[in-house]
Amino acid sequence: MSQITLYLDEATQALVDQAAQAQGVSKSRWVAEIIRKHAAHEWPADCLALAGQFPDFPLRDDDNQPPADTPRVGF
């Protein structure tokens, strides 16, 4: 397991202490959970649940027809 050093101001350190204590975990575990949460490369479940929920949302595949060509001016 690797270790890192964080330099925090007193106010931020107090927030970490309070949050970790409130959740009943160590400061290291609390920071690791926050990093996993915010560095994840996945969409949150509540965002994924919105997929397909807007029936009038225009999708690119709805109209496969290319736009009409603009008439050209000859030289």
TIRO-2110 file (N, C-alpha, C; in Angstrom, 1 decimal):
// TIRO-2110
0.9, -1.2, 0.0, N, 1, A
0.0, 0.0, 0.0, CA, 1, A
0.9, 1.2, 0.0, C, 1, A
0.6, 2.2, -0.9, N, 2, A
1.4, 3.4, -0.9, CA, 2, A
0.9, 4.4, 0.0, C, 2, A
1.8, 5.4, 0.3, N, 3, A
1.5, 6.5, 1.2, CA, 3, A
1.7, 7.8, 0.5, C, 3, A
0.9, 8.8, 0.9, N, 4, A
1.1, 10.1, 0.4, CA, 4, A
1.1, 11.1, 1.6, C, 4, A
1.6, 12.3, 1.3, N, 5, A
1.6, 13.3, 2.4, CA, 5, A
0.7, 14.4, 1.8, C, 5, A
-0.2, 14.9, 2.6, N, 6, A
-1.1, 16.0, 2.3, CA, 6, A
-0.7, 17.2, 3.2, C, 6, A
-0.6, 18.3, 2.7, N, 7, A
-0.4, 19.5, 3.4, CA, 7, A
-1.8, 20.3, 3.4, C, 7, A
-2.4, 20.4, 4.6, N, 8, A
-3.7, 21.0, 4.7, CA, 8, A
-3.6, 22.2, 5.7, C, 8, A
-4.4, 23.2, 5.4, N, 9, A
-4.5, 24.3, 6.3, CA, 9, A
-5.4, 23.8, 7.5, C, 9, A
-5.4, 24.5, 8.6, N, 10, A
-6.1, 24.1, 9.8, CA, 10, A
-7.6, 23.9, 9.6, C, 10, A
-8.2, 24.8, 8.8, N, 11, A
-9.6, 24.7, 8.6, CA, 11, A
-10.0, 23.4, 7.8, C, 11, A
-9.2, 23.1, 6.8, N, 12, A
-9.4, 21.9, 6.0, CA, 12, A
-9.1, 20.7, 6.8, C, 12, A
-8.1, 20.7, 7.6, N, 13, A
-7.8, 19.6, 8.5, CA, 13, A
-8.9, 19.3, 9.5, C, 13, A
-9.5, 20.4, 10.0, N, 14, A
-10.6, 20.2, 10.9, CA, 14, A
-11.8, 19.6, 10.2, C, 14, A
-12.1, 20.0, 8.9, N, 15, A
-13.2, 19.4, 8.1, CA, 15, A
-12.9, 17.9, 7.9, C, 15, A
-11.7, 17.5, 7.6, N, 16, A
-11.4, 16.1, 7.4, CA, 16, A
-11.6, 15.3, 8.7, C, 16, A
-11.1, 15.9, 9.8, N, 17, A
-11.2, 15.2, 11.1, CA, 17, A
-12.7, 15.0, 11.5, C, 17, A
-13.5, 16.0, 11.3, N, 18, A
-15.0, 15.9, 11.6, CA, 18, A
-15.7, 14.9, 10.7, C, 18, A
-15.4, 15.0, 9.4, N, 19, A
-16.1, 14.1, 8.5, CA, 19, A
-15.7, 12.6, 8.7, C, 19, A
-14.4, 12.4, 8.9, N, 20, A
-14.0, 11.0, 9.2, CA, 20, A
-14.6, 10.5, 10.5, C, 20, A
-14.6, 11.3, 11.5, N, 21, A
-15.2, 10.9, 12.8, CA, 21, A
-16.7, 10.7, 12.7, C, 21, A
-17.4, 11.5, 11.9, N, 22, A
-18.8, 11.4, 11.7, CA, 22, A
-19.2, 10.1, 11.0, C, 22, A
-18.3, 9.6, 10.1, N, 23, A
-18.6, 8.4, 9.4, CA, 23, A
-18.0, 7.2, 10.1, C, 23, A
-17.2, 7.4, 11.1, N, 24, A
-16.7, 6.3, 11.9, CA, 24, A
-15.5, 5.6, 11.2, C, 24, A
-14.8, 6.3, 10.4, N, 25, A
-13.7, 5.7, 9.7, CA, 25, A
-12.4, 6.5, 10.0, C, 25, A
-11.3, 6.0, 9.6, N, 26, A
-10.0, 6.7, 9.8, CA, 26, A
-9.9, 7.8, 8.7, C, 26, A
-9.1, 8.8, 9.0, N, 27, A
-8.9, 9.9, 8.0, CA, 27, A
-8.4, 9.3, 6.7, C, 27, A
-7.5, 8.4, 6.8, N, 28, A
-6.9, 7.8, 5.5, CA, 28, A
-8.0, 7.1, 4.7, C, 28, A
-8.9, 6.4, 5.4, N, 29, A
-10.0, 5.7, 4.6, CA, 29, A
-11.0, 6.8, 4.1, C, 29, A
-11.2, 7.8, 4.9, N, 30, A
-12.2, 8.8, 4.4, CA, 30, A
-11.6, 9.5, 3.1, C, 30, A
-10.3, 9.9, 3.2, N, 31, A
-9.7, 10.5, 2.0, CA, 31, A
-9.7, 9.6, 0.8, C, 31, A
-9.4, 8.3, 1.0, N, 32, A
-9.3, 7.4, -0.1, CA, 32, A
-10.7, 7.2, -0.7, C, 32, A
-11.8, 7.2, 0.1, N, 33, A
-13.1, 7.1, -0.4, CA, 33, A
-13.5, 8.3, -1.3, C, 33, A
-13.1, 9.5, -0.8, N, 34, A
-13.4, 10.7, -1.5, CA, 34, A
-12.7, 10.7, -2.9, C, 34, A
-11.4, 10.2, -2.9, N, 35, A
-10.7, 10.2, -4.1, CA, 35, A
-11.3, 9.2, -5.1, C, 35, A
-11.7, 8.0, -4.6, N, 36, A
-12.4, 7.0, -5.5, CA, 36, A
-13.7, 7.6, -6.0, C, 36, A
-14.4, 8.3, -5.2, N, 37, A
-15.7, 8.8, -5.7, CA, 37, A
-15.5, 9.9, -6.8, C, 37, A
-14.5, 10.7, -6.6, N, 38, A
-14.4, 11.9, -7.5, CA, 38, A
-13.4, 11.6, -8.7, C, 38, A
-12.7, 10.5, -8.6, N, 39, A
-11.7, 10.2, -9.7, CA, 39, A
-12.2, 9.0, -10.5, C, 39, A
-13.4, 8.5, -10.2, N, 40, A
-14.0, 7.4, -11.0, CA, 40, A
-14.3, 7.8, -12.4, C, 40, A
-14.2, 6.9, -13.3, N, 41, A
-14.4, 7.1, -14.7, CA, 41, A
-15.8, 6.5, -15.1, C, 41, A
-16.7, 6.6, -14.2, N, 42, A
-18.0, 6.0, -14.5, CA, 42, A
-19.1, 7.1, -14.2, C, 42, A
-20.2, 7.0, -14.9, N, 43, A
-21.3, 7.9, -14.6, CA, 43, A
-22.0, 7.5, -13.4, C, 43, A
-22.4, 8.4, -12.5, N, 44, A
-23.2, 8.1, -11.3, CA, 44, A
-24.5, 7.4, -11.7, C, 44, A
-25.0, 6.5, -10.9, N, 45, A
-26.2, 5.7, -11.2, CA, 45, A
-27.4, 6.7, -11.4, C, 45, A
-27.5, 7.8, -10.7, N, 46, A
-28.6, 8.7, -10.9, CA, 46, A
-28.6, 9.3, -12.3, C, 46, A
-27.4, 9.5, -12.8, N, 47, A
-27.3, 10.1, -14.2, CA, 47, A
-27.6, 9.0, -15.2, C, 47, A
-27.2, 7.8, -15.0, N, 48, A
-27.5, 6.7, -15.9, CA, 48, A
-29.0, 6.4, -16.0, C, 48, A
-29.7, 6.6, -14.8, N, 49, A
-31.1, 6.4, -14.8, CA, 49, A
-31.9, 7.4, -15.6, C, 49, A
-31.3, 8.5, -16.0, N, 50, A
-32.0, 9.5, -16.8, CA, 50, A
-32.0, 9.1, -18.3, C, 50, A
-31.2, 8.2, -18.7, N, 51, A
-31.1, 7.8, -20.1, CA, 51, A
-32.5, 7.4, -20.6, C, 51, A
-32.9, 8.0, -21.7, N, 52, A
-34.2, 7.7, -22.3, CA, 52, A
-35.4, 8.2, -21.6, C, 52, A
-35.2, 9.1, -20.6, N, 53, A
-36.3, 9.6, -19.9, CA, 53, A
-36.9, 10.9, -20.5, C, 53, A
-36.3, 11.4, -21.6, N, 54, A
-36.8, 12.6, -22.3, CA, 54, A
-37.3, 12.2, -23.7, C, 54, A
-38.5, 11.9, -23.9, N, 55, A
-39.0, 11.4, -25.2, CA, 55, A
-38.9, 12.4, -26.3, C, 55, A
-38.9, 13.7, -26.0, N, 56, A
-38.8, 14.7, -27.1, CA, 56, A
-37.3, 15.2, -27.3, C, 56, A
-36.4, 14.5, -26.7, N, 57, A
-35.0, 14.9, -26.9, CA, 57, A
-34.5, 14.5, -28.3, C, 57, A
-34.0, 15.4, -29.0, N, 58, A
-33.6, 15.0, -30.4, CA, 58, A
-32.3, 14.3, -30.4, C, 58, A
-32.3, 13.1, -31.0, N, 59, A
-31.1, 12.3, -31.1, CA, 59, A
-30.6, 12.4, -32.5, C, 59, A
-29.3, 12.2, -32.7, N, 60, A
-28.7, 12.3, -34.0, CA, 60, A
-29.2, 11.2, -34.9, C, 60, A
-29.5, 10.1, -34.4, N, 61, A
-29.9, 9.0, -35.2, CA, 61, A
-31.4, 9.1, -35.7, C, 61, A
-32.1, 10.0, -35.1, N, 62, A
-33.6, 10.1, -35.4, CA, 62, A
-33.8, 10.5, -36.9, C, 62, A
-32.9, 11.3, -37.4, N, 63, A
-33.0, 11.8, -38.8, CA, 63, A
-31.7, 11.5, -39.6, C, 63, A
-31.8, 10.4, -40.3, N, 64, A
-30.6, 9.9, -41.0, CA, 64, A
-30.4, 10.7, -42.3, C, 64, A
-31.3, 11.5, -42.7, N, 65, A
-31.2, 12.2, -44.0, CA, 65, A
-30.2, 13.4, -43.8, C, 65, A
-29.3, 13.5, -44.8, N, 66, A
-28.4, 14.6, -44.7, CA, 66, A
-29.1, 15.9, -45.1, C, 66, A
-28.7, 17.0, -44.6, N, 67, A
-29.4, 18.3, -45.0, CA, 67, A
-29.3, 18.5, -46.5, C, 67, A
-30.3, 19.3, -47.0, N, 68, A
-30.3, 19.6, -48.4, CA, 68, A
-29.0, 20.4, -48.8, C, 68, A
-28.5, 20.2, -49.9, N, 69, A
-27.3, 20.9, -50.3, CA, 69, A
-27.7, 22.4, -50.7, C, 69, A
-26.8, 23.3, -50.4, N, 70, A
-27.1, 24.7, -50.7, CA, 70, A
-26.7, 25.0, -52.1, C, 70, A
-27.6, 25.6, -52.9, N, 71, A
-27.3, 25.9, -54.3, CA, 71, A
-26.0, 26.7, -54.4, C, 71, A
-25.2, 26.4, -55.3, N, 72, A
-23.9, 27.1, -55.5, CA, 72, A
-24.0, 28.2, -56.5, C, 72, A
-23.2, 29.2, -56.3, N, 73, A
-23.2, 30.3, -57.3, CA, 73, A
-22.0, 30.1, -58.2, C, 73, A
-22.3, 30.1, -59.5, N, 74, A
-21.2, 29.8, -60.5, CA, 74, A
-20.3, 31.0, -60.6, C, 74, A
-19.1, 30.8, -61.1, N, 75, A
-18.1, 31.8, -61.2, CA, 75, A
-18.0, 32.2, -62.7, C, 75, A
END
